[in-house]
Amino acid sequence: MDFKKMISSLFTYTPENNYDFVLLESQDSDKQTQNADLEKEAKNKTIYPSINVNLDYVKSKYNTMINSDVIIREFTINARGKQYAAFLLYIDGMIDTDIMNHYILEPLMLRSRNNLFDGDQNRVISEAVTNNITVRKVKKFNLPEYIMSCLMPQNTVNENTEFKELFNNVNSGNCALFVDTLNIGFDIEVKGFKQRGVEKPENEIVIKGSHEAFVENIRVNTSLLRRIVHNEDLVIENISVGDVTKTNCGLCYIKSIANSDLVSEIRYRLNNLHIDSMLSSGQLEQLIVDSNKLSLPQVLSTERPDKASRHLLDGRVVILVNGSPYAIILPAVLTDFLSSPDDSNMKTAFSNFIKFLRILAACITLLLPGLYVAISSFHPEVLPTDLLYSIIASREFVPLPVIVEILVLEISFELIREAGLRVPSPIGPTIGIVGALVLGQAAVSADIVSPILIIVVAITGISSFAVPDFSFGFHLRLSRFIFVFLGYCCGFLGIGLGIFVYVSTLCDIKSFGVPYTAGISFLEETKGHSYFLKPIWKRDLRANYLNTKKSHKQDKISMKWKYPFLKEEDIK
């Protein structure tokens, strides 16, 4: 029994319930009263009219005695002959100091024409002359309105009554203004932190498309979408996700096109994520999808604004995450992961040929290693005699079973691919090429693997790079190991059963209510969607499975210059 306790104490950890830490309590009654007030304010979370209470609460909340970048600037406001105590709260490094000095502190602190009037004087807000009679509309002096309209020459200023909203915006790069006698705070936009500029896409390279990519700032990304869509119906809702990080997410859709039920469902899922942090679009993708069967991706991820805009115009919804250079497009169907933004920029024959190659590449990536194992183990009779003799001769001196042989090569190939991604960029491709050549040649020379298997693994690896979407390509790379084991255990029968289960799972998955295999079946008519493209003048319908508010993208005869004498009613 003692031996069991000793082993348990060595290899397990049980957290302590009680610790011997002692906190010295202050005997100062003033401090106790102040702490009680702060606790009361923390519970209410509303701004108090007393500037001292607000100041103490802000100092306590932001730990200003420890934080070196949190700045509290105390000063006095001159407003129409009266002076009011005030302070600004901001984070150093996230604001533009020129805007802060010239457009906030200077108008509020220094004497000017706007703040030299007598405090008892009313303000004339409108004056009209009717029949030689002057009509004036006079409003009594109101300090918050006076600060907003006369003393704050800044483009974005909002009033808030709760600390929570002000703190969220301060953490994003704004500053908060608190004024004595006012139970409101002013949220002033003064963002000025460093950020990456718009650059070329790194992972989605196209030939004839745009060369702009999303960046980490959500406002830059929304501006990229607005520049392309260029329509007032584009709606971008701001939703905060994460109880600690409060990450801003932009829910983007075109109001006159997108299905309202789809937008409501996505909004509902975003508003009901109760987590501490969400830092990237990849994490958000995992939190809002319907299921995770076979690790199949159910939303599109893109770094290209033109691709996101095209899907917006088709009636889909785009989600932007602050801090992530990728946008999420949903819903997504199977054929979307085998399409590229460059397809619509090329002639129809060219794009359809490339689309056929992508289907072939996906099938090779998923099935070729498993088929090789099945043929080698169970069905050598399906090969021509000469080819069969060549395979047998190449494996004559290989001591390993075919399953071990292919697993060694496949895992080695994945290791080389991962190493090429992680090492510094200048030597990454060199390591990949040299590693594959040296290891492959050495393995063949040492009779560890057969030359024919090197060819099979190389073709499989090259085919995996032809899949446009990284997530779907990763899914195919992972799933091919399942088919390798099925081929080794049951031959063609195992692979056939695997394909049956795989296709059945594809048909069972739904992405935000849309069947994953929509547009593939020949038994069901799917208007406005097909994997192989029609000529651009025939793409007049949106996909009917999206159930958009507008089903037509263009007139039935869009090139009216070809038919100048055609009547308008015949064109529709």
C-alpha positions as CSV (number, residue, x, y, z in Angstrom):
1,M,0.0,0.0,0.0
2,D,2.9,2.3,0.8
3,F,4.5,1.5,-2.5
4,K,1.3,2.4,-4.3
5,K,1.1,5.8,-2.5
6,M,4.8,6.4,-3.4
7,I,4.1,5.8,-7.1
8,S,1.0,7.9,-7.0
9,S,2.8,10.8,-5.3
10,L,5.6,10.6,-7.9
11,F,3.4,10.6,-11.1
12,T,0.3,12.4,-10.1
13,Y,-0.5,15.9,-8.9
14,T,-3.3,17.0,-6.6
15,P,-3.8,20.7,-6.2
16,E,-3.8,22.2,-2.7
17,N,-7.1,23.4,-1.4
18,N,-5.6,25.8,1.2
19,Y,-2.5,27.9,0.8
20,D,-0.5,29.5,3.6
21,F,-0.4,33.0,2.0
22,V,-1.3,35.9,4.4
23,L,-2.5,39.2,3.1
24,L,-2.0,42.2,5.5
25,E,-5.2,44.1,5.9
26,S,-5.0,47.9,6.0
27,Q,-6.2,49.6,9.1
28,D,-6.9,52.9,7.4
29,S,-10.7,53.6,7.6
30,D,-10.5,56.0,4.6
31,K,-9.0,53.2,2.5
32,Q,-11.7,50.8,3.6
33,T,-14.4,53.3,2.6
34,Q,-12.8,53.9,-0.7
35,N,-12.6,50.2,-1.5
36,A,-16.3,49.9,-0.6
37,D,-17.1,52.6,-3.0
38,L,-15.1,51.0,-5.7
39,E,-16.8,47.6,-5.1
40,K,-20.1,49.3,-5.4
41,E,-19.2,51.0,-8.6
42,A,-17.8,47.7,-10.0
43,K,-21.1,46.1,-9.3
44,N,-23.1,48.8,-11.0
45,K,-20.6,49.4,-13.8
46,T,-22.1,52.8,-14.5
47,I,-20.2,56.0,-14.6
48,Y,-20.6,58.1,-11.5
49,P,-21.0,62.0,-11.6
50,S,-18.0,62.4,-9.2
51,I,-14.7,62.6,-11.0
52,N,-12.8,61.3,-8.0
53,V,-14.8,58.1,-7.8
54,N,-14.4,57.5,-11.6
55,L,-10.7,58.1,-11.4
56,D,-10.2,55.7,-8.5
57,Y,-12.2,53.0,-10.2
58,V,-10.3,53.4,-13.5
59,K,-6.9,53.3,-11.6
60,S,-8.0,50.1,-9.8
61,K,-9.4,48.5,-13.0
62,Y,-6.3,49.1,-15.1
63,N,-3.7,48.6,-12.3
64,T,-2.1,51.9,-13.2
65,M,0.5,51.5,-10.4
66,I,1.9,48.5,-12.3
67,N,0.9,49.1,-16.0
68,S,3.5,51.3,-17.7
69,D,1.6,51.8,-20.9
70,V,-1.8,52.8,-19.4
71,I,-1.9,56.6,-19.2
72,I,-4.3,58.8,-17.2
73,R,-4.0,62.5,-18.2
74,E,-5.7,64.8,-15.7
75,F,-6.5,68.4,-16.7
76,T,-9.1,71.2,-16.5
77,I,-11.7,72.0,-19.2
78,N,-12.7,75.6,-20.0
79,A,-16.3,75.7,-21.0
80,R,-18.1,79.1,-21.4
81,G,-16.5,80.8,-18.4
82,K,-16.5,77.8,-16.1
83,Q,-13.9,75.2,-15.4
84,Y,-14.4,71.4,-14.9
85,A,-12.0,68.8,-13.7
86,A,-11.5,66.0,-16.3
87,F,-9.1,63.2,-17.2
88,L,-8.3,61.2,-20.3
89,L,-7.7,57.4,-20.3
90,Y,-5.6,55.9,-23.1
91,I,-3.0,53.2,-23.9
92,D,0.4,54.5,-25.0
93,G,1.4,53.0,-28.4
94,M,-2.1,52.5,-29.6
95,I,-3.1,56.1,-30.2
96,D,-2.0,58.9,-32.5
97,T,-0.4,61.5,-30.3
98,D,-0.8,64.3,-32.8
99,I,-4.6,63.8,-32.9
100,M,-4.6,63.7,-29.1
101,N,-2.6,66.9,-28.7
102,H,-4.2,69.1,-31.4
103,Y,-7.8,67.9,-31.6
104,I,-8.6,66.9,-28.0
105,L,-6.3,68.5,-25.4
106,E,-5.8,71.8,-27.1
107,P,-9.5,72.6,-27.7
108,L,-10.5,71.5,-24.3
109,M,-7.7,73.1,-22.3
110,L,-6.7,76.3,-24.1
111,R,-8.9,79.4,-24.3
112,S,-10.5,80.0,-27.6
113,R,-13.6,81.6,-29.2
114,N,-15.6,78.5,-28.4
115,N,-15.1,78.5,-24.6
116,L,-14.9,82.3,-23.7
117,F,-18.6,83.0,-23.5
118,D,-20.5,83.6,-20.3
119,G,-21.8,80.4,-18.8
120,D,-25.3,81.9,-18.3
121,Q,-25.7,82.7,-22.0
122,N,-28.0,80.5,-24.0
123,R,-27.0,79.1,-27.4
124,V,-28.7,79.9,-30.7
125,I,-28.9,76.7,-32.7
126,S,-31.0,78.0,-35.7
127,E,-32.0,81.3,-37.2
128,A,-34.5,81.9,-40.0
129,V,-36.0,85.0,-41.6
130,T,-39.7,84.8,-42.6
131,N,-41.5,87.9,-43.9
132,N,-38.8,90.2,-42.5
133,I,-39.3,88.6,-39.1
134,T,-36.3,86.8,-37.6
135,V,-37.1,83.6,-35.8
136,R,-34.5,82.2,-33.5
137,K,-34.5,78.8,-31.9
138,V,-32.6,79.0,-28.6
139,K,-31.5,76.1,-26.4
140,K,-30.2,76.3,-22.9
141,F,-26.6,75.5,-22.1
142,N,-25.9,71.7,-21.8
143,L,-22.4,70.7,-21.0
144,P,-22.3,67.2,-22.7
145,E,-23.8,68.6,-25.9
146,Y,-21.6,71.6,-25.8
147,I,-18.4,69.5,-25.5
148,M,-19.6,67.2,-28.3
149,S,-20.6,70.0,-30.7
150,C,-18.2,72.8,-30.0
151,L,-15.1,71.7,-28.1
152,M,-14.4,68.4,-29.7
153,P,-13.2,68.7,-33.4
154,Q,-12.9,65.0,-33.9
155,N,-14.7,62.9,-36.4
156,T,-15.9,60.1,-34.2
157,V,-17.1,60.8,-30.6
158,N,-19.7,58.8,-28.8
159,E,-21.3,59.0,-25.4
160,N,-21.4,56.0,-23.0
161,T,-22.9,55.6,-19.6
162,E,-21.2,52.3,-18.7
163,F,-17.5,51.5,-18.1
164,K,-17.7,48.3,-20.0
165,E,-18.2,49.9,-23.4
166,L,-15.6,52.6,-22.8
167,F,-13.0,50.0,-21.6
168,N,-13.6,47.9,-24.7
169,N,-12.9,50.8,-27.0
170,V,-9.9,52.0,-25.0
171,N,-8.4,48.5,-25.4
172,S,-9.0,48.8,-29.1
173,G,-7.0,52.1,-29.4
174,N,-9.5,54.8,-28.5
175,C,-9.3,57.2,-25.5
176,A,-12.0,57.9,-22.9
177,L,-12.8,61.4,-21.5
178,F,-14.4,61.7,-18.1
179,V,-15.7,65.1,-16.9
180,D,-16.7,66.1,-13.4
181,T,-20.5,66.4,-12.7
182,L,-21.2,64.2,-15.7
183,N,-22.4,60.6,-15.4
184,I,-21.3,59.9,-19.0
185,G,-18.0,59.2,-20.6
186,F,-16.9,60.3,-24.1
187,D,-15.4,57.6,-26.4
188,I,-13.0,59.3,-28.9
189,E,-11.4,57.6,-31.8
190,V,-7.7,58.3,-31.8
191,K,-6.3,55.0,-33.1
192,G,-2.7,55.2,-34.3
193,F,-1.0,51.9,-33.7
194,K,1.4,50.3,-36.3
195,Q,-0.1,47.8,-38.6
196,R,0.8,45.8,-41.7
197,G,-0.1,47.3,-45.1
198,V,-2.1,45.7,-47.8
199,E,0.2,43.2,-49.6
200,K,0.0,40.4,-52.1
201,P,-1.8,37.1,-51.1
202,E,0.7,34.5,-49.9
203,N,-1.3,31.3,-50.1
204,E,-3.9,31.9,-52.9
205,I,-1.9,33.0,-55.9
206,V,-3.9,33.8,-59.1
207,I,-2.7,35.0,-62.5
208,K,-5.5,37.4,-63.6
209,G,-7.1,38.3,-60.3
210,S,-6.5,41.1,-57.8
211,H,-3.2,41.3,-56.0
212,E,-4.6,42.6,-52.7
213,A,-4.9,40.5,-49.5
214,F,-6.6,40.9,-46.2
215,V,-4.6,42.2,-43.3
216,E,-4.9,41.9,-39.5
217,N,-6.9,45.1,-39.0
218,I,-10.7,44.6,-39.4
219,R,-11.4,48.1,-40.5
220,V,-8.9,47.8,-43.3
221,N,-10.5,44.6,-44.4
222,T,-14.0,46.1,-44.3
223,S,-12.8,48.9,-46.5
224,L,-11.4,46.5,-49.0
225,L,-14.8,44.8,-49.2
226,R,-16.6,48.1,-49.6
227,R,-14.3,49.3,-52.4
228,I,-15.1,46.1,-54.4
229,V,-18.8,45.7,-53.7
230,H,-19.4,49.5,-53.8
231,N,-23.1,49.3,-52.8
232,E,-25.0,50.8,-49.9
233,D,-26.8,47.4,-49.3
234,L,-23.6,45.9,-48.0
235,V,-24.1,45.5,-44.2
236,I,-21.3,45.0,-41.8
237,E,-22.4,44.2,-38.2
238,N,-20.0,44.3,-35.3
239,I,-20.2,41.4,-32.9
240,S,-17.9,40.9,-29.9
241,V,-16.7,37.3,-29.1
242,G,-14.8,36.3,-26.0
243,D,-15.4,37.3,-22.4
244,V,-11.8,38.3,-21.9
245,T,-10.4,39.3,-25.3
246,K,-13.7,40.7,-26.7
247,T,-12.5,40.1,-30.2
248,N,-14.4,42.2,-32.8
249,C,-16.0,40.2,-35.6
250,G,-17.6,41.7,-38.7
251,L,-20.7,39.9,-40.0
252,C,-20.9,41.0,-43.7
253,Y,-23.8,40.4,-46.1
254,I,-25.7,42.2,-48.8
255,K,-29.1,43.0,-47.4
256,S,-31.0,42.9,-50.7
257,I,-29.5,39.5,-51.7
258,A,-28.7,37.3,-48.7
259,N,-31.3,35.0,-47.1
260,S,-32.5,36.7,-43.9
261,D,-32.8,33.3,-42.1
262,L,-29.2,32.4,-43.0
263,V,-28.0,35.8,-41.6
264,S,-30.1,35.3,-38.4
265,E,-28.7,31.8,-37.8
266,I,-25.1,33.0,-38.1
267,R,-25.8,36.0,-35.9
268,Y,-27.4,33.7,-33.3
269,R,-24.4,31.4,-33.2
270,L,-21.9,34.2,-32.9
271,N,-23.9,35.8,-30.1
272,N,-24.0,32.5,-28.2
273,L,-20.3,31.7,-27.9
274,H,-19.5,31.8,-24.2
275,I,-15.7,31.5,-24.2
276,D,-12.8,33.5,-22.7
277,S,-10.9,34.1,-25.9
278,M,-11.1,33.8,-29.7
279,L,-8.1,35.0,-31.5
280,S,-8.3,33.8,-35.1
281,S,-10.7,32.9,-37.8
282,G,-9.5,29.3,-37.6
283,Q,-10.8,29.1,-34.0
284,L,-14.1,30.7,-34.9
285,E,-14.6,28.2,-37.8
286,Q,-14.4,25.3,-35.3
287,L,-16.9,27.0,-33.0
288,I,-19.7,27.6,-35.4
289,V,-19.8,24.6,-37.8
290,D,-22.6,22.1,-37.6
291,S,-20.5,19.0,-37.2
292,N,-16.9,17.7,-37.5
293,K,-17.4,14.4,-39.4
294,L,-14.3,13.1,-41.1
295,S,-12.6,16.4,-40.4
296,L,-14.3,17.8,-43.5
297,P,-14.1,21.7,-43.7
298,Q,-17.6,23.2,-43.9
299,V,-16.7,26.9,-44.4
300,L,-14.4,28.5,-46.9
301,S,-11.4,30.5,-45.7
302,T,-9.8,33.1,-47.9
303,E,-7.2,35.9,-47.7
304,R,-8.5,37.4,-51.0
305,P,-11.0,40.3,-50.8
306,D,-12.1,39.7,-54.4
307,K,-13.1,36.1,-53.6
308,A,-15.0,37.2,-50.5
309,S,-16.8,39.9,-52.5
310,R,-17.8,37.4,-55.2
311,H,-19.4,35.1,-52.7
312,L,-21.1,38.1,-51.1
313,L,-22.7,39.0,-54.4
314,D,-23.8,35.3,-54.8
315,G,-25.8,35.6,-51.5
316,R,-23.4,34.2,-49.0
317,V,-22.2,35.6,-45.7
318,V,-18.6,36.6,-44.8
319,I,-17.2,36.9,-41.3
320,L,-14.1,39.0,-40.6
321,V,-12.1,38.6,-37.4
322,N,-10.0,41.4,-36.0
323,G,-6.4,40.2,-35.8
324,S,-6.8,37.6,-38.5
325,P,-5.9,38.1,-42.2
326,Y,-8.4,35.5,-43.3
327,A,-12.2,35.8,-44.0
328,I,-14.7,33.0,-43.4
329,I,-17.3,32.4,-46.2
330,L,-20.4,30.4,-45.4
331,P,-22.2,28.3,-46.2
332,A,-19.8,26.2,-48.3
333,V,-20.4,23.1,-50.4
334,L,-18.0,20.4,-51.6
335,T,-17.4,21.9,-55.0
336,D,-16.3,25.2,-53.5
337,F,-13.2,23.6,-52.1
338,L,-12.1,22.5,-55.6
339,S,-12.6,26.0,-57.2
340,S,-10.2,28.9,-57.5
341,P,-10.8,32.6,-57.8
342,D,-9.0,32.6,-61.1
343,D,-11.6,30.2,-62.7
344,S,-14.0,33.0,-63.5
345,N,-11.2,35.1,-65.0
346,M,-10.3,32.6,-67.7
347,K,-12.0,31.3,-70.8
348,T,-14.6,28.6,-70.1
349,A,-12.7,25.8,-71.8
350,F,-9.5,26.6,-69.9
351,S,-11.2,26.8,-66.5
352,N,-13.2,23.6,-67.0
353,F,-10.1,21.7,-68.0
354,I,-8.3,22.8,-64.8
355,K,-11.4,21.9,-62.8
356,F,-11.3,18.4,-64.2
357,L,-7.6,18.1,-63.3
358,R,-8.5,19.1,-59.7
359,I,-11.1,16.4,-59.4
360,L,-8.5,13.9,-60.7
361,A,-5.9,15.2,-58.3
362,A,-8.3,14.8,-55.3
363,C,-9.1,11.2,-56.3
364,I,-5.4,10.4,-56.7
365,T,-4.6,12.0,-53.3
366,L,-7.3,10.0,-51.6
367,L,-7.2,6.6,-53.3
368,L,-3.9,5.9,-55.1
369,P,-1.8,4.6,-52.1
370,G,-4.7,2.5,-51.0
371,L,-5.2,1.0,-54.5
372,Y,-1.5,0.2,-54.7
373,V,-1.6,-1.7,-51.4
374,A,-4.8,-3.5,-52.4
375,I,-3.3,-4.6,-55.8
376,S,0.0,-5.6,-54.3
377,S,-1.6,-7.7,-51.5
378,F,-4.8,-9.1,-53.0
379,H,-5.3,-8.3,-56.7
380,P,-2.1,-8.6,-58.7
381,E,-4.1,-10.1,-61.6
382,V,-5.5,-6.7,-62.6
383,L,-2.1,-5.5,-63.8
384,P,-0.5,-6.4,-67.1
385,T,1.9,-9.2,-66.9
386,D,5.0,-7.1,-67.8
387,L,4.1,-4.5,-65.2
388,L,3.5,-7.1,-62.6
389,Y,6.9,-8.7,-63.2
390,S,8.5,-5.3,-62.9
391,I,6.8,-4.6,-59.6
392,I,7.7,-8.1,-58.2
393,A,11.4,-7.6,-59.3
394,S,11.6,-4.2,-57.7
395,R,10.3,-5.6,-54.4
396,E,12.4,-8.8,-54.5
397,F,15.0,-7.6,-52.0
398,V,12.7,-5.4,-49.9
399,P,12.4,-7.1,-46.5
400,L,9.4,-5.0,-45.3
401,P,5.7,-5.7,-45.9
402,V,4.0,-3.4,-48.3
403,I,2.0,-1.6,-45.5
404,V,5.1,-0.8,-43.6
405,E,6.9,0.3,-46.7
406,I,4.2,2.7,-47.8
407,L,3.7,4.1,-44.3
408,V,7.5,4.8,-44.0
409,L,7.4,6.7,-47.3
410,E,4.2,8.6,-46.6
411,I,5.2,9.7,-43.1
412,S,8.7,10.7,-44.4
413,F,7.0,12.8,-47.2
414,E,4.8,14.5,-44.6
415,L,7.8,15.2,-42.4
416,I,9.7,16.8,-45.3
417,R,6.6,18.9,-46.2
418,E,6.2,20.1,-42.6
419,A,9.9,20.8,-42.2
420,G,9.9,22.9,-45.5
421,L,7.1,25.1,-44.0
422,R,8.8,25.6,-40.6
423,V,12.4,26.4,-41.6
424,P,13.3,29.9,-42.7
425,S,11.9,30.8,-46.1
426,P,15.1,31.1,-48.2
427,I,16.1,27.5,-47.4
428,G,12.7,25.9,-47.1
429,P,12.3,24.8,-50.8
430,T,15.9,23.6,-50.8
431,I,15.4,21.4,-47.8
432,G,12.2,19.9,-49.4
433,I,13.8,19.1,-52.7
434,V,17.2,17.9,-51.4
435,G,15.5,15.9,-48.6
436,A,13.2,14.1,-51.0
437,L,15.9,13.3,-53.5
438,V,18.5,12.1,-51.0
439,L,16.1,10.1,-48.8
440,G,14.3,8.6,-51.7
441,Q,17.5,7.5,-53.5
442,A,19.1,6.3,-50.3
443,A,16.0,4.2,-49.4
444,V,15.9,2.6,-52.8
445,S,19.7,1.9,-52.7
446,A,19.4,0.3,-49.3
447,D,16.5,-1.9,-50.4
448,I,14.2,-0.4,-47.8
449,V,11.5,0.6,-50.3
450,S,10.8,-0.2,-54.0
451,P,11.2,2.3,-56.8
452,I,7.6,1.9,-57.9
453,L,6.5,3.0,-54.5
454,I,8.6,6.1,-54.7
455,I,6.7,6.9,-57.9
456,V,3.3,6.3,-56.3
457,V,4.1,8.5,-53.2
458,A,5.5,11.2,-55.4
459,I,2.4,11.3,-57.7
460,T,0.2,11.4,-54.6
461,G,2.1,14.3,-53.1
462,I,2.1,16.3,-56.3
463,S,-1.6,15.8,-56.6
464,S,-2.3,17.0,-53.1
465,F,-0.7,20.4,-54.0
466,A,-3.2,20.8,-56.9
467,V,-6.2,21.1,-54.4
468,P,-6.8,24.8,-54.1
469,D,-8.1,24.8,-50.5
470,F,-5.6,24.0,-47.8
471,S,-8.1,22.6,-45.3
472,F,-9.7,20.3,-47.8
473,G,-6.2,19.2,-49.1
474,F,-5.2,18.4,-45.5
475,H,-8.4,16.4,-45.1
476,L,-7.5,14.3,-48.2
477,R,-4.0,13.8,-46.9
478,L,-5.3,12.5,-43.6
479,S,-8.1,10.3,-45.1
480,R,-5.8,8.5,-47.5
481,F,-4.2,6.6,-44.5
482,I,-7.6,5.1,-43.8
483,F,-7.9,3.8,-47.3
484,V,-4.4,2.4,-47.1
485,F,-5.4,0.3,-44.1
486,L,-8.7,-0.7,-45.7
487,G,-6.8,-1.8,-48.9
488,Y,-4.3,-3.8,-46.8
489,C,-7.0,-5.5,-44.8
490,C,-9.7,-6.3,-47.4
491,G,-8.4,-5.2,-50.8
492,F,-10.8,-3.7,-53.3
493,L,-13.7,-4.8,-51.0
494,G,-12.4,-2.6,-48.1
495,I,-11.8,0.3,-50.4
496,G,-15.3,0.0,-51.9
497,L,-16.8,-0.1,-48.4
498,G,-14.7,2.9,-47.5
499,I,-15.9,4.9,-50.5
500,F,-19.5,4.0,-49.6
501,V,-19.1,5.2,-46.1
502,Y,-17.3,8.3,-47.3
503,V,-19.9,9.3,-49.8
504,S,-22.7,8.6,-47.4
505,T,-21.1,10.9,-44.9
506,L,-20.7,13.6,-47.5
507,C,-24.4,13.3,-48.3
508,D,-25.3,13.5,-44.6
509,I,-23.4,16.7,-43.8
510,K,-25.0,20.1,-43.9
511,S,-23.3,23.5,-43.8
512,F,-25.7,26.0,-42.2
513,G,-28.7,24.1,-43.6
514,V,-27.3,23.6,-47.1
515,P,-26.5,20.0,-48.2
516,Y,-22.7,19.5,-48.5
517,T,-23.1,17.8,-51.9
518,A,-25.5,20.4,-53.4
519,G,-25.0,20.8,-57.1
520,I,-23.4,17.4,-57.7
521,S,-26.4,15.1,-58.2
522,F,-27.6,14.7,-61.7
523,L,-31.0,13.5,-60.4
524,E,-31.9,16.8,-58.8
525,E,-31.9,20.1,-60.7
526,T,-29.8,22.8,-59.1
527,K,-30.2,26.1,-60.9
528,G,-27.5,28.6,-60.8
529,H,-24.8,26.3,-59.6
530,S,-22.6,23.7,-61.3
531,Y,-19.0,22.7,-60.8
532,F,-18.1,23.1,-64.4
533,L,-18.7,26.7,-65.6
534,K,-20.9,27.9,-68.3
535,P,-19.9,30.8,-70.6
536,I,-20.1,34.0,-68.6
537,W,-23.1,35.4,-70.5
538,K,-25.1,32.3,-69.4
539,R,-24.4,32.7,-65.7
540,D,-27.6,34.6,-65.0
541,L,-28.8,32.7,-61.9
542,R,-27.7,32.5,-58.3
543,A,-27.5,29.0,-56.7
544,N,-31.1,28.0,-55.7
545,Y,-29.9,26.2,-52.6
546,L,-29.0,29.5,-51.0
547,N,-32.6,30.7,-51.4
548,T,-31.5,34.3,-52.0
549,K,-33.8,37.3,-52.3
550,K,-32.7,37.9,-55.9
551,S,-32.4,34.8,-58.0
552,H,-31.0,36.6,-61.1
553,K,-27.6,38.1,-61.4
554,Q,-28.0,39.5,-64.8
555,D,-30.5,39.6,-67.7
556,K,-31.0,36.5,-69.8
557,I,-29.4,38.4,-72.6
558,S,-26.6,40.4,-70.9
559,M,-24.7,41.5,-74.0
560,K,-27.3,43.7,-75.5
561,W,-24.8,45.2,-77.9
562,K,-25.2,42.0,-79.9
563,Y,-28.9,42.5,-80.3
564,P,-29.6,46.2,-80.7
565,F,-33.1,45.8,-82.1
566,L,-34.3,43.3,-79.5
567,K,-37.3,44.5,-77.4
568,E,-37.0,44.9,-73.7
569,E,-39.7,42.3,-72.8
570,D,-37.8,39.7,-74.9
571,I,-34.6,40.3,-73.0
572,K,-36.1,39.6,-69.5
